[in-house]
Amino acid sequence: MRIAGLIMGFGLLLAACSTASDTPPPEVELATMPEMTNPEAFTQADQNACAAAGGTYEQAGMLGWFRCTQSFADGGKVCRDGDDCMGRCMSDGTGAAFNEDGTPKPVTGVCAANDNPFGCYATIEDGFSTGTLCVD
């Protein structure tokens, strides 16, 4: 009797787990992303002002938005902090940022060539790397 009860219970358990329904699952309506566009298109006057200021009118970033990129005179100079540069002090990628014991290792960097914020880079502050940042 006990065995018959166990067999019947096991059968009910299997029946509860079956998916014999022919009804398709309900369709889920997905949200749509709005189309991204350059919020403020440059005019010819903007392009001329950019060139007059020594900048380069170019597309940048994953969305390809137009911007005026300004070059820095000290681009490529060795630095230990952003205060040493017109722009950011960035890792040159030649050295490890940490000692074997995991403590931060003093490093030098190079001054950014321009003010384009896109790409992946590590900034140097007070002689130490702040970690890598990727900007799209």
Backbone torsions as a table, in degrees:
resi	resn	phi	psi	omega
1	MET	NA	-43.4	179.7
2	ARG	-62.7	-41.4	-179.9
3	ILE	-64.5	-40.7	178.7
4	ALA	-63.1	-38.7	178.0
5	GLY	-65.6	-40.6	178.1
6	LEU	-65.3	-41.8	179.5
7	ILE	-64.6	-42.6	179.8
8	MET	-65.8	-40.9	178.2
9	GLY	-63.7	-41.6	178.3
10	PHE	-64.2	-39.7	177.8
11	GLY	-63.2	-42.2	177.7
12	LEU	-65.0	-38.7	178.6
13	LEU	-63.0	-43.8	178.0
14	LEU	-65.2	-38.8	179.6
15	ALA	-64.6	-35.7	-179.8
16	ALA	-68.7	-27.2	-178.1
17	CYS	-88.8	-8.8	-176.1
18	SER	-74.1	154.8	179.1
19	THR	-122.3	64.3	-176.2
20	ALA	-87.5	7.6	-176.9
21	SER	-72.9	136.0	176.0
22	ASP	-91.1	-1.6	-179.0
23	THR	-77.4	122.3	179.2
24	PRO	-69.7	153.7	178.3
25	PRO	-65.5	152.2	-179.9
26	PRO	-65.2	145.4	178.7
27	GLU	-76.9	136.9	179.7
28	VAL	-101.9	128.3	178.9
29	GLU	-85.6	119.6	-178.7
30	LEU	-86.0	145.9	176.3
31	ALA	-70.7	145.0	178.1
32	THR	-104.1	142.4	178.4
33	MET	-80.8	136.8	175.4
34	PRO	-68.3	151.1	178.9
35	GLU	-70.0	131.0	-179.4
36	MET	-88.5	131.9	176.4
37	THR	-134.0	160.3	177.7
38	ASN	-62.4	118.2	-174.1
39	PRO	-64.2	-25.6	-178.2
40	GLU	-143.7	99.4	-178.6
41	ALA	-69.1	141.0	177.8
42	PHE	-74.3	139.3	174.1
43	THR	-92.8	171.8	176.7
44	GLN	-61.6	-35.8	177.7
45	ALA	-63.0	-39.5	177.5
46	ASP	-63.6	-42.8	179.6
47	GLN	-63.6	-40.5	178.8
48	ASN	-65.5	-41.3	178.9
49	ALA	-64.9	-38.0	177.8
50	CYS	-61.8	-48.6	179.9
51	ALA	-63.5	-39.9	180.0
52	ALA	-64.4	-30.0	179.4
53	ALA	-85.8	2.8	179.1
54	GLY	87.2	12.0	-178.8
55	GLY	-91.7	172.8	177.8
56	THR	-120.3	124.7	177.9
57	TYR	-82.2	116.5	-175.1
58	GLU	-151.2	163.0	172.8
59	GLN	-88.5	141.0	-179.2
60	ALA	-148.7	159.5	178.4
61	GLY	80.3	171.2	-178.1
62	MET	-65.3	-30.8	179.7
63	LEU	-83.0	-9.7	177.6
64	GLY	67.9	31.8	179.2
65	TRP	-73.1	146.8	179.7
66	PHE	-79.3	144.1	178.4
67	ARG	-152.5	163.8	175.1
68	CYS	-99.8	110.4	-178.7
69	THR	-95.7	124.7	179.9
70	GLN	-99.9	131.3	176.4
71	SER	-84.4	151.4	178.0
72	PHE	-107.4	136.1	-178.8
73	ALA	-64.3	-28.3	-177.3
74	ASP	-96.5	14.8	179.4
75	GLY	-55.4	128.3	179.9
76	GLY	94.2	-10.5	178.8
77	LYS	-68.5	143.6	177.7
78	VAL	-68.3	137.2	-177.9
79	CYS	-143.7	163.9	175.6
80	ARG	-124.2	-2.4	-178.2
81	ASP	-165.9	157.3	177.7
82	GLY	-61.5	-24.9	178.0
83	ASP	-67.1	-17.5	178.6
84	ASP	-80.4	-7.6	-171.0
85	CYS	-128.0	161.2	171.6
86	MET	-72.2	-28.8	178.9
87	GLY	-119.9	-134.3	180.0
88	ARG	-88.2	150.5	167.9
89	CYS	-95.8	117.4	-173.8
90	MET	-117.7	150.2	176.4
91	SER	-62.0	140.1	175.6
92	ASP	-88.9	-0.8	175.1
93	GLY	76.8	11.6	-175.9
94	THR	-95.5	-12.5	-176.5
95	GLY	-134.5	157.1	177.0
96	ALA	-72.7	145.4	-179.0
97	ALA	-88.7	-8.6	-177.1
98	PHE	-132.8	146.4	172.9
99	ASN	-73.7	171.1	-179.8
100	GLU	-60.4	-29.6	-179.5
101	ASP	-85.1	3.9	176.8
102	GLY	91.0	-2.8	178.5
103	THR	-79.1	150.4	179.4
104	PRO	-61.6	141.7	-179.0
105	LYS	-107.5	131.4	176.6
106	PRO	-59.9	135.5	-179.4
107	VAL	-137.3	161.7	170.3
108	THR	-111.8	160.8	178.4
109	GLY	-133.8	-165.0	176.1
110	VAL	-129.4	147.1	177.8
111	CYS	-68.6	140.2	179.2
112	ALA	-61.0	144.0	-179.8
113	ALA	-75.0	-28.1	-178.1
114	ASN	-154.9	-179.3	-176.8
115	ASP	-94.9	14.5	177.7
116	ASN	-68.4	118.0	-175.1
117	PRO	-83.0	-5.3	-171.5
118	PHE	-84.0	149.0	179.8
119	GLY	115.0	-175.0	179.0
120	CYS	-111.6	133.3	-179.8
121	TYR	-161.5	159.0	173.9
122	ALA	-113.2	130.6	177.4
123	THR	-90.3	153.3	178.7
124	ILE	-110.4	126.9	177.0
125	GLU	-130.8	129.2	-179.2
126	ASP	51.9	34.8	176.2
127	GLY	82.9	7.6	-179.7
128	PHE	-129.1	146.6	178.1
129	SER	-73.0	139.0	179.6
130	THR	-92.7	-2.4	-176.0
131	GLY	104.3	163.5	-176.0
132	THR	-86.7	138.1	178.5
133	LEU	-124.8	134.0	175.7
134	CYS	-115.9	124.1	-178.9
135	VAL	-115.6	126.5	179.5
136	ASP	-97.1	NA	NA
